[in-house]
Amino acid sequence: MSGHTVVTGIGVIAPNGVGTEEFWAATLKGVSGIDRISRYDASGYPSPLAGEVSDFDAAGHLSSRLLPQTDRMTQMALAASDWALADAAVDPAALPEFGMGVVTASASGGFEFAQHELQKLWSKGPEHVSAYQSFAWFYAVNTGQISIRHGMRGPSGVLVTDQAGGLDALGHARRHVRKGTGLVVSGGVDASLSPWGLVSQITSGRLSRSADPERAYAPFDTSADGHVPGEGGAILVLESEASARDRGARIHGTIAGYGATFDPAPGSAREPGLRRAIELALADAELAALDVDVVFADAAGVRALDRIEAEALAAVFGPYTVPVTAPKTMTGRLYSGAASLDVAAALLAMRDGVVPPTLHVPDQAPDCPISLVQDTAREMTVRTALVIARGHGGFNAAVVLRAAPDGDRPGTP
């Protein structure tokens, strides 16, 4: 593992669990966080379901000064970054400020904050609009607020590639680590379930219109008609292996490979780019397809997109071979938070030797020749995992994760 980029901290906030261990316990039990939207009356919307984070109290994590400055998305990202740094046993105040960076992903920015301020503008007038609107809505606000909170002034950035963003952020963060930045906080957290955010997502045509939480999001199923949106995600702490070992850090695993591609224009006869992204990630990790123990799928929940993903996996691994799972069937698709949450789940699967299940796929489509881990968790050794993600507009990303040596893995003597 010499010279590799390792993960030393994980912070999770998800619809089925606030906190890493809470999320993981619920996920292994098949507990879903998908239900009817509760924060407002969504009965008039064609897609009334979502994966809401219902038990997060921002006031319990952030100061009263910070709360009015931040969108719900940022409040959750700040909490997750605190938890990730605590998990990594890192005190940012003790490290060089220019030796720490922040790279996050965002798909929509602070939509809920922006909606509230627009309502004030049109109902009360411009003098009632918060000055914080100038940045609280912005795609890069999570990066900025995490950086300010922890005094991290090293190389930083934001990736805006929809669902692929959680992997693209990690890939970019790994580049910074390789160039000498000692520690990078990275990942994605999104929260765009306000009425304005929901309407914007409905226009994509990819949201399920079902009102049944157990049938609305059924990726790779013959009945798949879209996905359920969700909020939350995961923040990770990345370090060089040398840095982690120098301070005696616990290592969750290694980001061994990363690949990203872009699909050809609609109507093109060229192959979609997902297969190429997977092959690039495997080549970057210097691994063969046979080395992969499990795949965490993108799981679009749209028949045509599910077929493309399954065909790519079958082409790389062979039909019905490597186990494939989509735990996001318990959370909904979290946009920039989805893939980073899958990375967290893959690292936990390595730690505990168990693969989380995919729910609600009773009739797997015959044109999706993959070996789904369905309904119940599967105990198995996981040393190498592939996480794949796609964003609306043609983004494809893949990350290969490798388990840490036994002496470095959480829970080992």
N, C-alpha and C positions, 0 to 999 in steps of 0.2 A: 504493500500500500504506500510505499515511500513516494512523496511528492503529490499524493492525491488530495482532493478536496473532500473533507469529511463533514458530516452533520453531527453537531454536539448538543443541539438544543431543539426542542419541538414545543410549539404552543398552538393549541387547537381550540377553535370555537365553531361549533356546528349545530345544526338543527336538532340533532339527537344526542347532543352532549356538549356542555361547556367545560372545557378543560380536557387535556389529552386522555387521561385515564377514563374519565366519564364517557367521552366519545367512543373510546375503544371498547369498553365493556358493553355499551349499548349496541355497537356495530356487530360485535361477535354474537350477540344474542338475537340479532335481526330486528332490533327496535327501530322503527321508522319515525322520523320527525316531520313527515309530510302530512299535512292536514289542510282544512279550509283556512284561508287567511283570517286572522283574528284581530288585527290592528285597525281594521275598518271594514265596512260592509262591502264585500266583493261580489255579492250576489248578482249584480248587474254586469259583471265582466264575464267574457266567454271562457276565461281560464281562472277559476276561483281558488285553486290550490297552490300551496307553496311550502317550502321547507323554511319555516321561521325559527329563529333563535328566540325562544320564548322566556328563558330564565336568565338572561344576562342583565345585570344591573350596572349600568355604566357609572352611576354615582358611587358605587362601591369600589371602583377601580381608578377613577380619575378625579381631579380636583374640581371644585365648583367653578374655578376660573376657566378651566379648559372645556368644560361641558358645552357652554354656549358657542364655542368657537369651532366645534367639530360635528361632522356628520356621523350618523350611526356606524357607517362603514369604518371610519377612522377610529371611533371609540373602541370598536371590536378589535381592530388591528393593533392599537396601542396595548390593549390588554393581552392579546396573543403574543406580542413581542416581549412584554414583561415576563410572561410565563416561559417563553422560549429561552430568554437569557437566564432566568432562574434555573431552568432545567440544565442549561449548559454550565451552571455555576460560574457565570461571568459577572464581574463588577465593572461595567464600562468606565466608571470614574477612575479605575486603576490602570486603564490602558491608554495608549497614545490616541488622542482624538482623531488625528489624521490617519491612523492605522485601522480605523473601523469605518465600514460603509454600509449603505442601505440600498437594496434593489427590490422593489415590489412591482406587482402587476395590478392593473385596474381595468375593468371593462366599461365602467360607466361613470366613475367619479362619484362625488357626493350628491346623488340624485335627490334623496329625501330632504336634505338641507336646502338644495336649490328650489325644490317645489314649495317649501314653506316660505321662502323669501319671495318667490314669484307671487304667491298668494297675498302676501303683505303688500307687494307693489301694486297689484291691481285692486285690492280691496281697501287699502288705507293710504297709499301714496308712497313715493320714493323715499321720503324721510324716515319711513319705518323699516326700510330694508337694512339688514345687519351689514356692518362693514366687513364682517368675516366671510360674507358671501364671495368676496374677491378671491379667496383661496379655498374655502371649505368644499367647494364643488369640484375642484381640479383633480385630474387624474393622478398627479404626482403628490397629492396632499398626504397620503399615508407615508410615503418615503420621507417627506419633509418633517412631519410631526414625530415620527420615530427617531429621526436624526436629531431633532431638537431635544426631545425628551432624554436621550441617552448621550448627548454630546458627541455624536458620530459625524465627523467632518471629512471622512475619506471619500473615495470614489462612490458615487451613488447614481440612481436613475430609476426610471419607471418604464415598464413594457405594457403596451396597449394592443394585445392580440386576442381579445375575448377569452374563450375557454382555454386557449393554449398559453395564456399569459403566465399562469402559475409555473409552468415548466420553463418558459423563455426567461423568466426572471431568475430562476435558479441557474440556468445555463450562463446568463450574463454575470451573475454573482460569482460563479466558478471562475470565469475569466479574470475577474478582479483579484480573487485569491491567488490564482496562478501567477499574476503579475506582481504579487507581493503584499497585497492588503491582508493584514493578519486575521481579520474577522469581518464577515458580512452578514447582516440580517436580511433575510430574503423570503419571498413567498407571495401569497395573495390573499386578500380578504375583500369581499364585495358585499354590498347590501343595497339592493335596488328594488325593494318590494313595495314602495309607496305607490299610490295610484298612478302617478306620472311614470314611475319606473316600470310598473306592470304593463301599462298601455304601450310603452315603447318596446317592450319585449314581445308583446302580442303581435305587433306589426311584422315581426320576423317570419311569422307563419309556422314557427317550430314549437310552439307551446301546445301541450295537450289540452283539449277542451272537455275532458272528462271531469266529473265532480266526485269520482270514486278514488280515494287515496290509494287503494290497493290495485287499481287498474290503470291509473292515469299515466304512469311512467313505466313502460315495459320494454326496455331496449332489447333488441334481437328477437322479439316476439312477433308473431304474425299480426297481432292487433296493434302494434306500435303506431301511435299517431302524434307523437311529439313528446316533449319533456316537461317536467315540472320545475319552475325556477326555485332557487333557494338563496340563502345568505350565509355568510361565514367564510371559513377557510382555515389556512394554517400559515404560521410564520416559523421559519427555521433559522438556526444559527449555523453558518458555514465557516469553516476554518481550514487552514492548511494542516495536513497531518502533523507536520513538525511542530506547529504552534500548539495544536491540541495535546500532543505528547509532552511537550515542554512543561505544560501546566497541569499534566496528569488528568486531562479531561476524559470523561466517558464518551465513547464514540458510538453513535447509533448506526452508522453505515457510511458508505462512500458514494459520492456521485461520480460514477465511473464513466458514463458516456452521455452525450447529448447530441441530438440532431434536430434540425428544423428545416422545413420546406414550405413551399407555397403552391397551391393547386393551380393548374392551368385555367384559362378563362372558360366560363360556361360555354358548352357546345363544342369544346375542343375534343379531338380524338385522342389526345394524350392521356396517360394514366394519372389518376389523382396522386398527390404527393405523399400520402401517409406511409405507404410501403417504403419509399425512399428515406423518409425521416427515421423509421425504425432501423433500416439498414445502416444509416449514418451513425445512429447512436450505438449500435452494436459494434461497428467498426471503430468508433472512437474509444469504446471500452475494451477493444481487442478481445472480443468474445464472439462465439458462434451462437446461432439460434438454439442449439442443443443445451447451451449453458443456462438458459433462462428457465427459472422454476415456475414463475407465475406472471401473468400480464394483468395490469389494472387498466381496464378498457376506458375509452372515451365515452362510449354508450350514449350516442346522440338521442336515441329513442325515435328517430325518423327512419322509416323503412329503407329509403334509398341510401341514407348515410350509414345505417347499421350494416347494410350489405357491403358497402365499400370498405368499412372497417374489418368486417369478417373476412372478406376476400384478401385484404392486405395481410391479415394474421395467418390465414391459411397458406398464402404464398410464401411467407417467411418461415413458418414453423411446420406447415403441413396441416391438413384438415383434422379437427378433433384431437389435437395433441396436447399442447401446453395448457394448463388450467388458466382460465380467464375469469376475472371477477369484476363486478361493477358495484361497489358498496355505495356509490352515489344514488342508487335506487332507494336508499334510506334517508337521503338528505335533499334530493333534487340536485340540479346542476347549479353550482355556485359561481359560475362565470370565472373570474380570475382566481377565485378561491378553490375551485374544483380540483385542479390538478395538483396543487400544493397539498391539499388535504389527502389526495390519493398517495402522494409521496410519503406523507406522515404515516398513513395506514400501511404502506408497504414496509416501511422501517419497523413498525410495530409487529407486523407479520413475521419479519425476520427474527425479532426479539423473542417472540412467544411461540414460534413454530406453528402458526395457524393462519389460514387464509379466510378473510371475511366473505360472507355470501352475497350473492345477487338475489334480490327479491322480485317477485311478481312477474316471472317469465314462464307461465304454464305451458305455452305452445311455441317453443323455439322455432323460428322460421327455417325451413330447409336450405335456404340460400345463405344462411349464416352458419357455416360449418366450423364452429368453435366449441371448445369443451368448457361450458359455463359451470362455475361453482355455484350451485343454486340452493336457496332456502336455508341451509345450515352451514356453519363454518366447517372448514376442512383442516384437520391437523396434518401438517406436513412440514418437512424441513424446507426453509426458504433461504437460500444464499444469494440468489440473483433475481431481481424483479425488474420488469419493464413497465413503465408508466407512459401512456400515450394520451394526447389531448389534441382537439381540433377547435379552431375558432371560426366563427361566422365570417365569411369572406375569403376563406381558403387557407387559413393558417394551420399548420401541422407541426407538432412537437413531440419528441420522445426523449425519455431519460432512462438510463440504466442505472440501477442501484445495486451495490454489492454489500453484503453483510460485513460487519467488522470482525476481526479475529475474536475468538471466544473470550480471551482475556479482557477485551475492550468493550464487550457487549453489555448493555444494561442488565443488571440482575445476575451477573456472573461474579464469582468470588475474585 
